[in-house]
Amino acid sequence: MKMPMTNSTTPLAWTERYAVGVAEIDVQHRALLDILNELNRTGLRASGTWNAKDALWKIFEELNEYAAYHFLSEEKLMQLHLAADGATARHIAQHRNYWVTISEFKQRYRDGDMRVTDDLISFLNAWWLDHIQGTDMQLGAQLNQKEIR
Ligand SMILES: [Fe+2]
């Protein structure tokens, strides 16, 4: 039975809803959502088959590179402007845990798991939207309090 591909068919267009209020972060989030959108479009072609997996994995590597750069940018902003408190530690832990999950997907890909592309795309869409609208939104508010915009 084929699973509904809700996550892969829903375009992740930028809206003000995703704005955290810090220009550097918002510009990077827009770029991340653009890459995710490309991944979603490619994922539709790769869905349930092993077709287009190479194209998909190439975009995935692009997303990984940009995500690493982006996490570093956010963590630098935290270091520069915020206290190293529980919220900061939890935020950095979320970034670290992201890579743990990404490694698991890479292993499934190497193992030839047919479901890996669909699961990966679902995870990425859910994780980024949740992280941006939750944790990063709180970070934005904290930075705004320090006049960082
Ligand atoms: Fe973040």
Residues whose N, C-alpha, C, O or C-beta is under 5 A from the ligand:
A	BS01	LIG	E74 D136
